[in-house]
Amino acid sequence: MACAHRRAGGPLPVVGSAPRAALEYDVVHDGAGTLDVEASIPPGFARPFSVDGPAIPFVRDVAFVEDGRTRAAPRVGGAWDLSSCSAGCRVRYRVALAEACETIGDISTAQAFHGLQEAPPSTWLLAPTDADEATRIAFRVRTPPPLVFVTGVFRSPEGGGVHALTWGDLQTSPYSGFGGVRTLEIPVPGASITLALDGPFDVGDGALAGWVKANAEAVAGWFGRFPVPHALVILVSGGAADIDFGKSLSGGGASVFLRVGARAGRQDLARDWVLAHELVHLGFPAQPRYRDWMEEGLATYVEPLARAKAGLLDDAAVWRGFLTGMHFGLPERGDRGLDRTHTWGRVYWGGALFWLVADLEIRRRTAGARSLRHALAAIVAAGGNNAVRWAAPEACRVGDAATGTTVLAEMFQAWSEGPVDPQLDAVYMYLGVALGDGGEVLLDDRAPGSATRRTLTRAP
């Protein structure tokens, strides 16, 4: 399992508050593997334009369109010089998408699967190499039947098949794809999910749709609603019988990519944790890469609890996972705090420890009246989902306001800047959880925090 990294940056506008139109693209798939693109560029963008680095060799025939005639745009290194576009212009170009997918073979840029040519917009939208973060980029895609286009980029309020994001989000824009995939629309509380299925699955499309819906509803139950208005989930069949890879991209939208074994059965789906983990990512503002511990730790902590509250996981499985995993997150000699210690254990389990301790401390200070769920629900309600970038202190401030405490702000400052020993054994004793000599989970209802332990995993 892997999760996408995101760029650093300040807060972006909440979904729906899109700035004025700036760059508009009409994209046509030719049915084989080439994209024909026409870009309308307004005044003020006389500068170099390019695409994601590995995709540069597959951009062809870039030309200005003037009075029905074309004039080649000069290429300088890895960019095209559009300095003569100071008064606005139209530019046409082609993208050898199929060739890029076969050659690059990386889902963050371009990769071919069964019937899907997957490539985020940063691969095929020729855009300024520098621009204001809030510059709006809108595009419309057309494909010949029976091919379809799927994307996690949010739909524009203007309708007409237009999707829009900002220049600041383009480099981390969601997964998108062209091809003969099967699509299903799945309603979830306050939102919808487009499920794109590529390849054969023994379990059947209906079972896969039910699995996605159940996990999405579990995540929605935790956050009070599904964190984003719309998300794309791409399932590509693999050779094994399990879910062996998952990743999310959410700049300007929301998307999850998973490789699911073609022979996976209903029991394999029921045991999976990757889908819920990736969906939980959608419920927290994107952070810079050195702060992955906040996002990965949150998904590691919340995923089993959300599934347990929805009846998808039993209590013993939740605590077995924590008892066998949390100790990997403890600071070791030389630790410099979560912001500066980027080992696997500290990023995933150190982050999970942060959120576990925060959850327990919020409950302690509010005598059980508030919890981490209240803080996270408030962040999502304020627009703080994974499609936007908030500074971590701002997210903590919003969460703390919902609980009437300063737990998140205090802990963030301490844990991010230096090693903190959470006294994990004492936490386990308080909750009444332990592993027996045979590896069985022991739950002690006489422990002082046993009622809190039950509240963590059981539906209200």
N, C-alpha and C positions, 0 to 999 in steps of 0.2 A: 504494500500500500504506500502511496506517495501523495503528497498534497502540493498544490502549486504555490510558489512563492510570489509575493506581490511587492510592488515598488513602494518606497517611502513617499509620503506626501501629506498635505494638510487635509482638512475636511473638504468634501466636495458637495455640490448641491444635492438635496434629498431628491429621490426619484419623483419626477413630475415637474420639477422646477428647471427644466432644460433651458439653457441660454439660447440666444437667437441662432437661427440657422447660419451655418458658415460654409461647410463643405458638404456637397451632395453627390452621391454616386448611384449610377444605374448599372447593375451587374447582371449579365446574362450568361448562363451556363449553356454551352453548345450541345450538350447531350453526350459528349465523349470525354472531355477532360480539360477543356479550355474555357477560361472566363474572358468575356469581352466586357470591358469596363469603360464607361464614359463619366468623367468627373466634371462637375460644375464648380469652379473655384472663384469665389468673390474677390473683390479688390482687397489688397492688404496681405497677400500671401506670395509675394515675389521672393522665393527662397528655394532651397533644395527640398525635394520630396523623395521618400524612399519607403521601403517595407521592412518587415522583420529580417534581420541580417541573412539567415540561411536561405530566405526566399528570393533574394535579390537576383540571382542568375535566371530565375524563371519568369521575370517580368520582361515583356517583349514589346517592341514597336510603340514606344511612348511618343505621342505626337500631339501638337496643338491642332485644334480644329478651328479654322478661320474661313468664313464665307464658303462653307461646304468643302474646303480643301484642307489637307493636312500638311503639317510641317514638323519634322522630327525634332523632338526635344533633346538637347545635348545631355549626355551622361558624363558625370564627373565622379570617378571612383564608384562608390556604392550608392550614388544618388543621382537624380535627374534635375538639371538646372531649370527651374521655372521662373527665373528672375524677370523674364519678359512678360510675366503675368500680373504686373502691378495693377492694371486696371480691371482685372478679372478675366477669366478665359475658360474654355472647355478643353479638356485633355482626354484623349483616348489611349488605351493600352490593352494588352492581352496578358493573361497569366496562364502559363502552362501548368495547370493545377495537377493533372494526373501525373505528369513527369515529376513535379515537386513532391507529391505524396510518395511516389515510389523511390525517389532518390534520398529525400531527407529522412523519412521514417520516424518522425518524432511528433507525438500528438500536440505538443505545444506550438508546432509550426505547420506541419503537414504530414499526414500518414494515410495510406490506403488500407482498407480492411476488406470485408467481403463485398459489399456493394456500396460502401461509404468512402467518399473522399473527404477526410476531416481536415479542416484548416480554420483557425480563428481569423477574424477580420484583419488582424495585424499582418497576415500573410498576403492578402490580396487587395487591401485598400492602400493605394499610394498616397501617403500623407506627409505633411510638413515634418522635417526632421526636428523642428522646434516650433512651438506655438504656445499660446496661453493654455493653461491646464483645462479651462472650462470651454474651450473652443468646441463647438458642436459638430459632430460628424454623423450624417444621416445617410442611410443606404437602403436601396430596394433591390431585391434579388428575384430573378425569374429563371425558372428551369422548365425544360420541355417535359411533358408527361411521358412516362410515369415517374420520372425523377422528381425529388422534392428537395427543398432547402430547409434545414433546421438550424436554429441558433438559440443560444442563451441570452443574447443581447436583448434588452427590454424593448418592447414595441413602443413606438412613438405615439403620443396622444393624438397626433394628427391623422392616424389611421392610414389606409391605403397601402398596407403592407410595408410601411416604413419602419425601420429599426434605427435607434439613435443611441449614441454614447458620446462621451467627451474625449478630446485628444489625450487628456491625462490618463484615461482608462484604456486607450487603444492597445497598449503593449501587453496588458493583462486581460484582454477581452475574452469573453467566454468561448467555449468550444462551439464550433459550427460545422455543418457538413452538407455535402451535396451527394445525392445518390438514390438508389432504389431501396431505401429503408422503409420499414413499416412504422407508422406513427399512431399513437394513441393519446388522447387528451384525458388527464386524470384530475378531477377536482379534489382539492384539499381545502381545509378551513381558511377562507379569505384569499385563496390563490388558486393557481392551476399549474400542472406539470405537463410538459410535452415529453412523452416517452418515445424514444427512437430506438428501434430494434434492428440490429444488423447481424444476419447470419442465422443458422438453425439453433433452436433450443429444444431439447427433448421435453422439458417441463411444460412448454406451451406459452404463448403470448399472454393468455389470461392469467396464468399463475404469476408470471413476472409482473404484470400490471398490479395484481393484488398485493404482491410483495412490496413494490415501490409505494403503493398507496398506504399500506399499513405502517411502513417506516416513516413516510412523510407525515402521517397523522400523529405518530408518536412524537416527532420533533415539533409539530405544531402544538401538541398538548403541553410540551415543556415550555415553549416560548409564549404561549397564550394565543398564538396564531402562526401560520407558516411565515418564516422570516422575510420572504420576498414575494412580490405579486405574481411572478412567473419564473419557472426554472425549466431548463432542459436537462433530461437524464438520458444519456446514451449508453445502451448496453450492447457490447460487441461480444459475440460468442468466441470462446477460446477452446483449447483442447482438453483441459482438465475438468474436474467435476466440482470445482469450488470457485469462489470469487477471489482471484489472485492479484487484482490490481484495481486501485481506485484513485481518482484525482479530481480536484475541482478547480475551476477558473471562474472568477466572478467580477472582473472589472467592467462596470457598466451593465451588469446583468447577472445571471446565475446559471451555472452548468456543472454537471457531474458526469464524469466518464468512468465506466466500469467495464472490466473484462470478466465475463461470467462463463464458467465452463459449459460447453454445449451439452454435457451429460449431467449437469447439476439437477438434482431433484428438489422436491419441496422441503425435505429435511435439511438439505444443504443451504437453501435460502433462509430457512428459519434460524440456522446457526450463525449466519453471516452477521458481522458487525461493521463491515466496511461501508456499506450504503448509508447506514444511519450516521456513522462518523462523518462522512462527507457532507451529508445534509445538515448536520449540526454546524458545520463551518459557515453555512449561509447566515447564521444568526449572530455574527459578531463583526464589527467593522474591521476591514482589512488593515493589517499592520505591516510595517517594514520588516524585511527579512530577519533582522537580528532579534525581532520580537515575535518570531514564530511560536515561541513557547506559550504565548497567550492564546493563540488560535488552536494550535495542536493540543495543548493541555486542556483547553475547554472541550474540544471534541472528544478527547480521551476520557474525560471525567463525565460529561453529560450523556454520551451515547448509551452506556449500559443503564443509566438511571432512567432516561427517557423511554427506553424499550421496556424496562421493568414496569414503570408506571402504566404503560399501555398493554401490559399483559403479554409481551413478547419474550420476556426473559424472567427467570425466577431469581429470588433473592440470593440463593447460594451461588448462582453463576456470576452475579454482580460482584459479590464479595470475594469469590475465588479470583476473579480478574484483578481486583484491587490488591488483595493480599499477596498475589504473586508478581505484581507489577510495580506498585507504588514505591517500593524500596529502591528501584532503579533511578528514581528521581531525587534521591537524597544528595545533598552536596558532599563532594569528596574533597580531599586535600588539594588546595590550589584553586578551588572554585571562586569565581569572581562575580557571582550573581547571575540571574537568569538572562539578563541582557547580554552578558559577555561570556557565557559558558554554553557552547552550542553542541554539546554531545547529544546523542540520540536519547539517552536516559533523562537528561535535564530538560530537553525540549518537550518531549512527550509526557513523561511521568513527573518531571519537576513542575511543569505547567499544570498537570492534573492535581498535584499536591497543593499548589497555590489555590486552585478553585475549591478543592475539598476543604481546606482549612478556612478559606473565606466563607464558604457555605455554613460551616459549623459556628464560626464566630458571629456571623450575622444572626443566626438563630439564637445564640447565647445572649447577645446584647438586646435582642427584641423579645426575649422570653418565648421564642418560637412563633412569634406573630409574623415574621418576615424571613425570607430565605434568599439564596442566590437566584432562584427562579424569578422572584419579584424584580431583582436588579436587572436580569437579562431581558425579561419581558418589557421593562421600561426602556431599555436601550433599543430594542427592536421597534417598539412603538414610536420612538423618537426618530426613526429612520436609520438607525445604526445597524444596518445589515452588511453583509459581506460585499455588496456592490459598491460601497463607498469606503473612503478612507477617513478615519477619525484618529486623532492623536489619542494614545492610551489614557492620559489623564482626563480627557473629556469623556470617554466612555465610563471611566470610574466615577466621575462626578455625577453623571446621569444615573448610573446604577445605585450609587450611595443615596441620592435624593429619594429614590423609590423605597429604600429601606430605612431611611431616617438615621443612618449611621455614616461613619467615615471609614468603614472596614476596607473597602477596595482601594481607596486612595492611600491609606496607611500601609497596607500590605504591598501595594504596587511599588511604592518608594523603597521599602525595605528589601523586598525579594528581588527586584530588578537590579539593585545596585550592589548587593553583597550576599554571601551565603547565609541562609536562615535554616536552622535545624528545627523542624516542626514537631519533634518528639513523637515520631510516628507510632512507636509501640504504645505510648500513653494514649494516643488517639484511638488505637484499636481496642485498648482496655476500656476506655470510656464508652465506645460504641458496643462493645461486647462481641467482637468478631475475632476469630483465630482459625488457624489451620491445625487439624489433628495430626497425629503421628502418621496416619495413612493418607494424608492429603485431603481429608474431608473438611468441609467448612463447618465450624462450630459457632453457633449464634447463642449468646447468653442473654436471656431476657431479664436477668437480675442486674445487669450492668447499668450504671447511672444514665448512660445515653442510649439505652436500648429503644426507647420510644422515638428518639430522633432518628436512629438507624432505620426503624420501620417506616418513618415518614419519608425518608430519602427515596425509598424504592416502591412505595405503594401509592396507588391512585387515591386522591382525596375521597 
